[in-house]
Amino acid sequence: MALLNQEGLISVEDYLAGELVSEMKHEYLGGVVHAMSGGKVRHSAASGNVFLGLGSRLRGKSCQPYNSDMKVRLDLPTQTRFYYPDLQVICESLDDDASFQDKPVVVVEVLSDSTRRVDLGEKRDAYLAVASLKVLMMIDPARPWIQLDRRSANGGFSQEFYQSLEDVILLPEIECELPVEEIYEGITLA
């Protein structure tokens, strides 16, 4: 990774340059870089199922899903962060050579034992501060449990929970819907 500056923090420019040549993904939190670990089968299956489900429904539309290879930049009031969400839907993309996106409309994080607390706390708070975000979806891959934060007309967020395989998540923000059963297809539930 890039060299540290005098304050011991890595600049955004050095972080982005380092990510282009790194064999491992890193998240960036205001100058501090954290290596990411790999996921388990359930995590990968749930993430893949959401990508396939939304991807097929968004085909031919103006919004496009990106998998966990695309990072998102969050310009927060006190710092810049870069996360690699499991999935993001972008309706206003940067150019094709960009190594990140900065206007996600939908962000999906699949929880794991090692990241659950951070995902539901720090990351959730950061994502909800993004002006373009309309929907944040947190998925437990071991059981039917989905927490969805949806932006209301007044700009605040309301929470919804989906805990049945028969539920269907309506996403009018991107003109589609996603059956919960599809998210858990092929996954042995706990």
Number of C-alpha atoms within 10 A of each C-alpha: 14 15 12 13 11 7 7 10 15 21 19 17 9 15 20 19 14 16 16 11 10 11 8 11 21 22 19 23 17 17 20 16 19 11 10 12 11 10 13 10 11 21 21 14 19 25 25 17 19 25 22 16 18 21 17 13 16 17 11 9 11 11 20 21 23 18 18 18 13 18 24 23 20 22 16 13 7 7 11 15 21 22 21 20 20 24 26 28 25 22 17 15 16 13 9 7 6 10 16 19 20 19 20 28 22 24 25 21 25 24 24 17 7 10 14 16 13 12 19 14 11 10 17 18 12 15 23 19 13 17 15 17 22 23 26 23 20 22 25 20 25 16 16 20 16 21 16 20 22 21 19 11 7 6 10 11 16 11 12 12 15 16 13 14 16 12 14 14 16 12 15 9 15 21 11 14 15 16 16 20 15 17 23 23 14 12 17 10 11 7
